[in-house]
Every structure is written in C-alpha cells, then in structure tokens.
Amino acid sequence: MKLVVGLGNPGPKYAGTRHNVGYDVVDYLAAGPGCSAFREKFEAFAAELKEGDETVLLLKPLTFMNLSGRAVRAAVDFYKLSPDQVLVVCDDFNLPLGKLRVRAKGSHGGQNGLRNIQEQLGTDAYPRLRVGVGEPGHDAVDHVLSKFKAGERKAIEDAVATAAQAVLTWVRSGTEAAMNRFNGSEDPAGGKVKKEKAKKPGPGEPPPATA
C-alpha cells in the first residue's frame, strides 16, 4: 500500500484555483483505469488505484489546507504506513508555472498543508511533489486562491498530466527515479531547464517556500 495525497481546499469556491493543483493531480489519476470511486474516509475523499501489484490510496483531505495532516495521519495510522510510503502533491508559487520538483524530504517552507502534515507525522522525511503555479504579482494568499488565467490553462493542464506520470513513477520505482525523470524537464516556455542532481536534500537544502 502507498498513499498519494493531493492538497487543496474542498468546495466549488476553490475548484480550479492554484492552491488546488494537488486535488487536480489526484483527480487525473482517479479518472484512469483501475481506480475505485471516491468515498469519504479519514476526513477526506479516498479512492483506491491498482498500479500493477501495488494498491495506491488516493486522498483529497476535506479539512482545508491548514489541517491537511489530520487526514494523512488517520490514513497512515490505519494502514500502518511509514513516511516514505506517503507522497504529497501540492502547489508551489516559487516554481515557474508548470515546473515540477520532487523531493524525498525537507522543510515545509511555509506551505501550510505541508506544515500540518509535518506536525502530525512528527517528521519531514516524506516525499513530496511540488507543482509550479507561477509567482504572485500581488498578495501571495490572493494569488494561490485565484484561478488560472486563460493563457495559463494549457501549461497547467500539461503539468497536471505530467505530475500524474511522476506519481506513477514514484509508485513503481521510488523517489529517486521520479527525481531523475521529472526534476528539471521542459519549462513552460518550451525550452530546456537545467537538470538537477537526483539526490535527497540534506538539512541545508530545504525546498523553496510556498504559501
């Protein structure tokens, strides 16, 4: 069993916002073959995806972003999972629109969902996949709660599809394989960005901060 958590806020008011890109990645995975319907469990919407011989629990916490860790902790305790069996997918406004970054561990960097997950699990040693939602040109909170502009939608749709592939790579082959394949791929403008070394960040290498 592995757990994939997409962070976001519940309800139609927040659908399509930058902060809900984690939800979008989980929904993309759930729309594929081999996935059950969502049902309420662990203060979240939960569905089971079969990926080869692996069962993957897809989770969308319903506690709002700041309390995401409650749902994660409940699922971890129920299935007796270790932190390295949990992948959290979230937004990052310090990454260019559509860019992905996989990390094996690291600080929450100010991202409130990651902050609460770290508090609930008592460790920062769980994998996470950050999806770039573009830098704010104004207040950060307003930015992450805003919807993507028409000119941004193609880039974020492509990023969500690619992030889903990154999740499946993590399920099949682990964090380092996902880092090798998806950190520093095509940028949203169509050019190449520098490939990052596939290594687990140390204490002095936290991921970039997000809201």
KOLVOTI-938562 format. One record per residue: residue in three letters; residue number from 1; y, x, z of N, C-alpha, C, CB in turn. Coordinates in pm, whole numbers, plus 50000, padded with zeros to 5 digits. Glycine has a CB too. Example, Ala and Ser with C-alpha at 12.3 -4.5 7.8 and 13.67 -1.06 7.14 Angstrom:
2
ATOM  aa   i   n_v   n_u   n_w  ca_v  ca_u  ca_w   c_v   c_u   c_w  cb_v  cb_u  cb_w
ATOM ALA   1 49431 51319 50780 49550 51230 50780 49670 51320 50780 49553 51131 50905
ATOM SER   2 49775 51285 50708 49894 51367 50714 50003 51290 50787 49940 51408 50572
This chain:
211
ATOM  aa   i   n_v   n_u   n_w  ca_v  ca_u  ca_w   c_v   c_u   c_w  cb_v  cb_u  cb_w
ATOM MET   1 49880 50084 50000 50000 50000 50000 50125 50088 50000 50001 49905 50123
ATOM LYS   2 50219 50056 49912 50351 50118 49914 50456 50008 49917 50371 50211 49791
ATOM LEU   3 50571 50041 49972 50679 49944 49990 50800 49988 49909 50715 49929 50139
ATOM VAL   4 50850 49899 49824 50972 49922 49747 51075 49819 49790 50946 49915 49593
ATOM VAL   5 51186 49866 49843 51290 49779 49898 51413 49786 49809 51325 49819 50043
ATOM GLY   6 51455 49673 49756 51581 49666 49681 51689 49609 49771 51565 49582 49553
ATOM LEU   7 51797 49684 49790 51904 49639 49879 52003 49550 49805 51976 49759 49941
ATOM GLY   8 52059 49455 49880 52158 49365 49826 52195 49260 49929 52107 49298 49698
ATOM ASN   9 52274 49164 49886 52314 49052 49970 52260 48923 49910 52469 49046 49985
ATOM PRO  10 52206 48832 49992 52147 48709 49938 52253 48607 49899 52052 48649 50039
ATOM GLY  11 52214 48517 49809 52300 48405 49773 52369 48425 49639 52403 48383 49879
ATOM PRO  12 52401 48313 49571 52463 48320 49438 52598 48388 49435 52477 48183 49382
ATOM LYS  13 52669 48388 49547 52800 48452 49552 52792 48600 49518 52862 48435 49691
ATOM TYR  14 52680 48663 49552 52667 48808 49536 52583 48847 49415 52607 48867 49659
ATOM ALA  15 52526 48749 49347 52442 48779 49231 52524 48851 49124 52379 48649 49173
ATOM GLY  16 52470 48958 49071 52538 49032 48965 52643 49130 49012 52599 48937 48873
ATOM THR  17 52659 49146 49144 52757 49242 49194 52698 49382 49198 52807 49201 49334
ATOM ARG  18 52784 49481 49210 52740 49620 49212 52651 49648 49333 52861 49714 49213
ATOM HIS  19 52681 49587 49445 52604 49610 49567 52462 49555 49556 52675 49546 49686
ATOM ASN  20 52437 49469 49458 52307 49404 49445 52217 49469 49340 52325 49260 49412
ATOM VAL  21 52251 49589 49296 52171 49650 49191 52028 49679 49240 52237 49780 49142
ATOM GLY  22 52011 49701 49370 51876 49718 49424 51792 49592 49406 51882 49755 49572
ATOM TYR  23 51851 49477 49433 51785 49350 49404 51745 49342 49257 51877 49231 49441
ATOM ASP  24 51838 49382 49169 51814 49370 49026 51694 49453 48981 51939 49413 48948
ATOM VAL  25 51679 49572 49038 51565 49657 49003 51434 49592 49048 51581 49798 49066
ATOM VAL  26 51433 49539 49169 51313 49471 49220 51282 49347 49135 51331 49432 49369
ATOM ASP  27 51384 49271 49098 51362 49154 49014 51304 49194 48878 51492 49075 48995
ATOM TYR  28 51351 49306 48823 51299 49355 48696 51150 49386 48708 51378 49480 48650
ATOM LEU  29 51113 49454 48816 50972 49486 48839 50888 49359 48858 50958 49577 48960
ATOM ALA  30 50944 49262 48929 50871 49140 48959 50850 49053 48836 50944 49060 49065
ATOM ALA  31 50933 49072 48733 50920 48993 48611 50809 49044 48520 51051 48993 48535
ATOM GLY  32 50755 49163 48552 50649 49220 48471 50513 49163 48507 50647 49369 48486
ATOM PRO  33 50409 49208 48435 50274 49158 48463 50222 49209 48596 50179 49198 48350
ATOM GLY  34 50130 49133 48653 50061 49177 48774 50137 49159 48902 50027 49318 48761
ATOM CYS  35 50240 49072 48900 50320 49052 49021 50309 48906 49067 50468 49090 48997
ATOM SER  36 50297 48887 49197 50294 48753 49254 50435 48694 49258 50232 48756 49395
ATOM ALA  37 50443 48567 49291 50574 48503 49312 50632 48551 49445 50561 48348 49310
ATOM PHE  38 50764 48547 49455 50830 48581 49581 50808 48469 49683 50980 48605 49559
ATOM ARG  39 50793 48511 49809 50790 48416 49919 50863 48479 50037 50643 48377 49957
ATOM GLU  40 50907 48398 50129 50982 48450 50244 50887 48511 50346 51067 48340 50308
ATOM LYS  41 50913 48636 50380 50833 48708 50478 50915 48827 50525 50695 48753 50418
ATOM PHE  42 50904 48862 50650 50976 48977 50707 51127 48964 50693 50929 49106 50640
ATOM GLU  43 51182 48841 50703 51326 48820 50681 51367 48871 50544 51409 48889 50792
ATOM ALA  44 51285 48845 50446 51307 48895 50311 51234 48807 50212 51262 49042 50298
ATOM PHE  45 51266 48823 50083 51180 48774 49976 51082 48886 49946 51262 48731 49848
ATOM ALA  46 50953 48854 49947 50849 48955 49927 50754 48911 49816 50772 48980 50058
ATOM ALA  47 50713 49008 49735 50614 48983 49630 50524 49104 49621 50683 48953 49492
ATOM GLU  48 50400 49083 49577 50306 49193 49563 50283 49225 49416 50174 49160 49632
ATOM LEU  49 50295 49352 49383 50276 49402 49247 50155 49492 49245 50402 49477 49197
ATOM LYS  50 50065 49471 49149 49950 49559 49131 49986 49663 49025 49821 49478 49090
ATOM GLU  51 49976 49789 49062 50004 49900 48970 49881 49991 48973 50136 49979 49010
ATOM GLY  52 49790 49969 48877 49664 50039 48880 49585 49997 49003 49685 50191 48879
ATOM ASP  53 49542 50095 49080 49467 50066 49203 49560 50047 49324 49368 50177 49232
ATOM GLU  54 49690 50062 49304 49787 50057 49413 49847 49918 49426 49898 50161 49392
ATOM THR  55 49859 49870 49549 49933 49748 49578 50073 49786 49625 49860 49660 49685
ATOM VAL  56 50173 49728 49562 50312 49758 49595 50378 49631 49646 50389 49815 49471
ATOM LEU  57 50434 49639 49766 50510 49526 49820 50656 49543 49778 50497 49519 49976
ATOM LEU  58 50705 49445 49701 50846 49443 49661 50923 49358 49763 50863 49386 49516
ATOM LEU  59 51033 49413 49814 51104 49346 49923 51253 49338 49891 51081 49420 50056
ATOM LYS  60 51310 49218 49909 51455 49197 49900 51501 49138 50034 51494 49101 49778
ATOM PRO  61 51555 49221 50124 51597 49171 50255 51698 49058 50244 51655 49284 50337
ATOM LEU  62 51685 48959 50331 51775 48844 50334 51873 48851 50450 51695 48715 50341
ATOM THR  63 51882 48966 50514 51963 48983 50635 52106 49028 50605 51896 49082 50727
ATOM PHE  64 52143 49038 50477 52266 49100 50432 52254 49252 50451 52388 49044 50509
ATOM MET  65 52335 49322 50374 52320 49467 50360 52315 49541 50494 52434 49521 50277
ATOM ASN  66 52405 49507 50585 52419 49585 50708 52299 49577 50802 52540 49540 50781
ATOM LEU  67 52212 49480 50782 52094 49464 50868 51964 49477 50788 52098 49327 50939
ATOM SER  68 51969 49546 50676 51853 49560 50588 51733 49620 50660 51887 49645 50469
ATOM GLY  69 51758 49705 50758 51650 49774 50827 51556 49683 50903 51706 49875 50920
ATOM ARG  70 51603 49565 50942 51515 49473 51015 51395 49433 50931 51593 49348 51059
ATOM ALA  71 51420 49399 50806 51312 49359 50717 51220 49477 50688 51367 49302 50586
ATOM VAL  72 51280 49594 50666 51200 49713 50637 51110 49747 50755 51290 49833 50603
ATOM ARG  73 51165 49745 50875 51087 49778 50994 50972 49679 51014 51178 49780 51118
ATOM ALA  74 50999 49551 50990 50895 49450 51007 50779 49474 50911 50952 49309 50987
ATOM ALA  75 50810 49505 50785 50706 49531 50686 50631 49660 50717 50765 49538 50546
ATOM VAL  76 50704 49764 50754 50642 49892 50789 50546 49876 50906 50750 49996 50823
ATOM ASP  77 50588 49804 51008 50503 49783 51125 50379 49700 51090 50583 49714 51237
ATOM PHE  78 50397 49597 51009 50287 49507 50977 50178 49582 50898 50338 49387 50896
ATOM TYR  79 50220 49663 50800 50123 49733 50715 50093 49874 50764 50174 49739 50572
ATOM LYS  80 50156 49913 50877 50134 50046 50935 50159 50157 50832 49991 50057 50989
ATOM LEU  81 50277 50150 50771 50316 50246 50668 50390 50364 50730 50404 50179 50561
ATOM SER  82 50380 50478 50669 50461 50594 50706 50590 50591 50624 50383 50728 50685
ATOM PRO  83 50697 50658 50670 50823 50654 50597 50813 50701 50452 50925 50738 50668
ATOM ASP  84 50722 50796 50423 50712 50844 50286 50642 50746 50193 50638 50975 50284
ATOM GLN  85 50594 50633 50248 50537 50526 50166 50640 50418 50134 50418 50465 50237
ATOM VAL  86 50765 50442 50170 50874 50346 50151 50977 50404 50054 50940 50308 50287
ATOM LEU  87 51009 50332 49949 51116 50371 49857 51225 50265 49863 51063 50388 49710
ATOM VAL  88 51349 50308 49890 51462 50217 49897 51550 50237 49774 51544 50240 50029
ATOM VAL  89 51584 50128 49706 51668 50131 49587 51803 50070 49623 51602 50055 49467
ATOM CYS  90 51911 50144 49597 52044 50095 49635 52149 50144 49536 52080 50142 49777
ATOM ASP  91 52269 50090 49551 52383 50129 49469 52449 50255 49523 52486 50016 49462
ATOM ASP  92 52523 50324 49436 52600 50442 49477 52724 50451 49391 52514 50573 49466
ATOM PHE  93 52842 50434 49452 52964 50440 49372 53015 50582 49351 53071 50357 49437
ATOM ASN  94 52949 50681 49408 52985 50820 49381 52906 50877 49264 52961 50904 49505
ATOM LEU  95 52817 50799 49207 52747 50840 49085 52810 50767 48967 52594 50809 49095
ATOM PRO  96 52816 50834 48851 52866 50766 48731 52783 50643 48700 52865 50861 48611
ATOM LEU  97 52845 50547 48636 52778 50422 48603 52647 50450 48528 52870 50334 48518
ATOM GLY  98 52537 50399 48583 52408 50410 48518 52328 50534 48551 52428 50406 48375
ATOM LYS  99 52387 50632 48618 52313 50754 48651 52222 50727 48771 52411 50871 48682
ATOM LEU 100 52104 50788 48770 52007 50771 48878 51992 50899 48957 51870 50728 48822
ATOM ARG 101 51962 50885 49084 51932 51001 49167 51823 50964 49267 52059 51052 49239
ATOM VAL 102 51714 51036 49260 51601 51018 49351 51606 51128 49456 51464 51019 49275
ATOM ARG 103 51586 51093 49581 51582 51190 49689 51465 51157 49782 51717 51191 49768
ATOM ALA 104 51405 51260 49839 51293 51241 49931 51339 51204 50071 51208 51365 49937
ATOM LYS 105 51461 51243 50107 51516 51215 50239 51665 51247 50235 51443 51296 50350
ATOM GLY 106 51732 51230 50346 51874 51264 50352 51950 51165 50439 51934 51267 50213
ATOM SER 107 52076 51195 50462 52158 51107 50545 52188 50977 50471 52289 51176 50586
ATOM HIS 108 52233 50878 50546 52270 50751 50482 52398 50764 50403 52286 50641 50587
ATOM GLY 109 52479 50866 50432 52600 50891 50354 52702 50778 50360 52564 50915 50213
ATOM GLY 110 52693 50694 50462 52789 50584 50473 52743 50455 50408 52918 50625 50414
ATOM GLN 111 52629 50456 50338 52576 50334 50278 52514 50252 50391 52470 50365 50164
ATOM ASN 112 52569 50133 50416 52534 50060 50538 52390 50011 50541 52625 49944 50555
ATOM GLY 113 52333 49980 50426 52193 49943 50423 52104 50059 50462 52155 49892 50286
ATOM LEU 114 52130 50177 50405 52054 50296 50441 52077 50333 50587 52093 50413 50350
ATOM ARG 115 52198 50315 50635 52229 50344 50775 52140 50262 50869 52378 50316 50805
ATOM ASN 116 52129 50132 50842 52049 50047 50929 51900 50075 50916 52077 49902 50899
ATOM ILE 117 51856 50107 50796 51715 50144 50778 51683 50270 50857 51682 50166 50628
ATOM GLN 118 51773 50368 50853 51753 50492 50929 51747 50461 51079 51865 50593 50899
ATOM GLU 119 51835 50374 51126 51835 50337 51267 51705 50268 51306 51955 50247 51299
ATOM GLN 120 51658 50177 51221 51537 50100 51253 51411 50186 51247 51524 49982 51158
ATOM LEU 121 51405 50278 51150 51286 50362 51136 51291 50486 51225 51270 50404 50992
ATOM GLY 122 51412 50521 51270 51426 50639 51355 51413 50770 51279 51326 50635 51464
ATOM THR 123 51434 50765 51147 51423 50886 51066 51498 50866 50935 51274 50922 51038
ATOM ASP 124 51541 50977 50873 51599 50970 50739 51500 51020 50634 51729 51051 50733
ATOM ALA 125 51375 51044 50676 51274 51104 50588 51196 50996 50512 51177 51192 50670
ATOM TYR 126 51269 50914 50439 51206 50816 50349 51272 50830 50212 51221 50668 50406
ATOM PRO 127 51197 50816 50103 51255 50830 49970 51356 50720 49940 51145 50830 49864
ATOM ARG 128 51453 50756 49855 51550 50656 49811 51588 50684 49665 51676 50657 49901
ATOM LEU 129 51619 50579 49593 51664 50585 49454 51801 50521 49448 51563 50514 49358
ATOM ARG 130 51900 50602 49416 52037 50553 49406 52072 50528 49260 52137 50653 49470
ATOM VAL 131 52142 50418 49236 52183 50380 49100 52335 50381 49096 52126 50239 49059
ATOM GLY 132 52391 50461 49006 52536 50471 48996 52600 50343 48948 52574 50585 48904
ATOM VAL 133 52703 50297 49020 52774 50175 48982 52919 50202 48947 52766 50073 49094
ATOM GLY 134 52955 50331 48930 53091 50365 48891 53183 50382 49011 53147 50260 48800
ATOM GLU 135 53280 50471 48994 53373 50499 49104 53475 50387 49118 53444 50632 49082
ATOM PRO 136 53511 50355 49243 53611 50249 49264 53750 50297 49225 53611 50203 49409
ATOM GLY 137 53824 50210 49159 53963 50241 49129 54055 50179 49232 54000 50192 48990
ATOM HIS 138 53997 50117 49333 54074 50050 49439 53987 50054 49564 54113 49900 49400
ATOM ASP 139 53998 49955 49648 53922 49950 49773 53772 49954 49746 53958 49824 49852
ATOM ALA 140 53701 50040 49819 53558 50058 49795 53478 49931 49820 53504 50170 49882
ATOM VAL 141 53511 49857 49926 53439 49735 49957 53458 49632 49846 53486 49677 50092
ATOM ASP 142 53582 49615 49801 53607 49523 49690 53530 49565 49566 53757 49515 49659
ATOM HIS 143 53520 49695 49545 53452 49747 49426 53303 49711 49428 53469 49899 49416
ATOM VAL 144 53235 49741 49538 53091 49717 49540 53057 49568 49541 53027 49786 49660
ATOM LEU 145 53151 49485 49586 53127 49341 49587 53175 49274 49458 53195 49277 49706
ATOM SER 146 53226 49354 49365 53271 49299 49237 53157 49299 49136 53390 49380 49182
ATOM LYS 147 53171 49216 49034 53071 49209 48929 53103 49311 48820 53064 49066 48870
ATOM PHE 148 53001 49348 48746 53020 49444 48639 53104 49382 48527 52883 49492 48584
ATOM LYS 149 53192 49464 48471 53275 49419 48360 53190 49409 48234 53394 49515 48337
ATOM ALA 150 53241 49335 48136 53165 49313 48013 53126 49445 47948 53247 49229 47914
ATOM GLY 151 53217 49542 47948 53189 49670 47886 53091 49758 47964 53316 49744 47868
ATOM GLU 152 53059 49718 48087 52966 49795 48170 52825 49738 48170 53018 49801 48312
ATOM ARG 153 52810 49617 48121 52683 49547 48139 52567 49614 48067 52695 49404 48092
ATOM LYS 154 52589 49663 47946 52479 49728 47873 52432 49852 47948 52524 49766 47729
ATOM ALA 155 52526 49932 47999 52489 50054 48072 52410 50021 48197 52614 50134 48109
ATOM ILE 156 52450 49918 48271 52379 49888 48396 52246 49820 48367 52465 49798 48487
ATOM GLU 157 52237 49741 48262 52108 49682 48224 52009 49792 48188 52124 49584 48106
ATOM ASP 158 52055 49892 48112 51968 50005 48077 51928 50082 48203 52039 50100 47978
ATOM ALA 159 52024 50100 48294 51996 50173 48418 51893 50102 48504 52124 50194 48498
ATOM VAL 160 51902 49970 48512 51806 49892 48590 51666 49908 48531 51846 49742 48593
ATOM ALA 161 51654 49901 48398 51524 49919 48334 51469 50059 48359 51535 49893 48183
ATOM THR 162 51556 50160 48350 51513 50298 48375 51476 50318 48521 51623 50397 48334
ATOM ALA 163 51553 50257 48611 51523 50266 48754 51387 50204 48784 51632 50197 48837
ATOM ALA 164 51353 50096 48717 51221 50035 48736 51111 50133 48695 51209 49904 48655
ATOM GLN 165 51134 50207 48587 51037 50309 48547 51030 50422 48650 51074 50366 48409
ATOM ALA 166 51143 50456 48708 51144 50558 48813 51062 50511 48934 51288 50591 48856
ATOM VAL 167 51074 50385 48969 50995 50330 49079 50846 50342 49049 51033 50182 49105
ATOM LEU 168 50806 50305 48928 50665 50311 48893 50614 50455 48890 50642 50244 48757
ATOM THR 169 50699 50547 48847 50661 50689 48852 50640 50733 48995 50769 50776 48785
ATOM TRP 170 50728 50689 49085 50711 50721 49227 50579 50663 49280 50830 50665 49309
ATOM VAL 171 50548 50540 49244 50424 50477 49290 50303 50557 49242 50414 50331 49239
ATOM ARG 172 50304 50595 49115 50188 50662 49056 50177 50808 49096 50193 50652 48906
ATOM SER 173 50292 50878 49098 50289 51024 49104 50369 51086 49216 50337 51079 48976
ATOM GLY 174 50447 51008 49290 50520 51061 49403 50665 51093 49376 50453 51182 49451
ATOM THR 175 50734 51133 49483 50878 51153 49478 50918 51269 49388 50932 51176 49617
ATOM GLU 176 50848 51381 49398 50887 51497 49319 50876 51470 49170 50802 51617 49356
ATOM ALA 177 50772 51398 49130 50758 51363 48989 50873 51274 48943 50624 51293 48965
ATOM ALA 178 50913 51179 49027 51026 51092 48992 51156 51172 48985 51040 50979 49094
ATOM MET 179 51175 51267 49076 51293 51353 49072 51296 51435 48943 51296 51446 49194
ATOM ASN 180 51182 51494 48908 51174 51575 48787 51212 51497 48662 51035 51632 48771
ATOM ARG 181 51165 51374 48658 51182 51295 48536 51317 51224 48527 51073 51194 48526
ATOM PHE 182 51371 51179 48641 51485 51088 48634 51616 51143 48689 51451 50965 48707
ATOM ASN 183 51615 51254 48762 51742 51310 48808 51805 51392 48696 51721 51398 48935
ATOM GLY 184 51925 51351 48653 51996 51427 48551 51944 51403 48411 51988 51571 48582
ATOM SER 185 51925 51275 48375 51884 51242 48239 52007 51207 48157 51782 51124 48239
ATOM GLU 186 51994 51114 48064 52109 51077 47982 52221 51018 48068 52068 50977 47873
ATOM ASP 187 52346 51057 48039 52458 50994 48109 52498 50868 48032 52579 51093 48123
ATOM PRO 188 52580 50779 48093 52612 50651 48029 52691 50665 47901 52687 50566 48123
ATOM ALA 189 52755 50781 47878 52831 50801 47755 52743 50850 47642 52943 50899 47779
ATOM GLY 190 52615 50874 47671 52523 50915 47567 52498 51064 47561 52573 50869 47437
ATOM GLY 191 52566 51142 47643 52547 51286 47642 52445 51329 47745 52677 51357 47668
ATOM LYS 192 52417 51458 47746 52322 51511 47843 52396 51558 47967 52240 51627 47782
ATOM VAL 193 52337 51537 48080 52392 51591 48203 52296 51697 48255 52417 51480 48309
ATOM LYS 194 52345 51785 48334 52266 51898 48381 52149 51850 48465 52352 51994 48461
ATOM LYS 195 52033 51907 48436 51911 51873 48512 51920 51933 48651 51784 51923 48440
ATOM GLU 196 51895 51852 48752 51895 51900 48889 51759 51956 48924 51935 51789 48987
ATOM LYS 197 51755 52054 49010 51628 52110 49055 51553 52007 49137 51650 52238 49136
ATOM ALA 198 51427 51994 49108 51343 51896 49178 51295 51957 49309 51224 51851 49091
ATOM LYS 199 51373 51937 49413 51333 51986 49544 51380 51887 49647 51389 52127 49572
ATOM LYS 200 51316 51887 49759 51358 51799 49867 51484 51857 49931 51244 51783 49973
ATOM PRO 201 51588 51774 49949 51710 51827 50010 51688 51867 50154 51822 51726 50001
ATOM GLY 202 51749 51977 50192 51742 52021 50330 51850 51956 50413 51754 52172 50339
ATOM PRO 203 51861 51998 50539 51961 51937 50628 52103 51952 50577 51951 51999 50765
ATOM GLY 204 52129 52056 50501 52264 52078 50450 52287 52016 50314 52293 52223 50443
ATOM GLU 205 52192 51935 50264 52204 51878 50132 52189 51727 50135 52101 51938 50039
ATOM PRO 206 52282 51656 50203 52271 51511 50208 52309 51450 50072 52361 51455 50320
ATOM PRO 207 52258 51330 50041 52300 51262 49918 52446 51220 49928 52211 51139 49889
ATOM PRO 208 52512 51191 49817 52653 51154 49820 52676 51025 49896 52706 51141 49680
ATOM ALA 209 52795 51010 49951 52827 50892 50031 52849 50770 49943 52952 50917 50116
ATOM THR 210 52811 50656 49996 52840 50529 49932 52893 50433 50037 52714 50471 49862
ATOM ALA 211 52941 50317 49989 52995 50219 50086 52883 50155 50164 53076 50111 50014
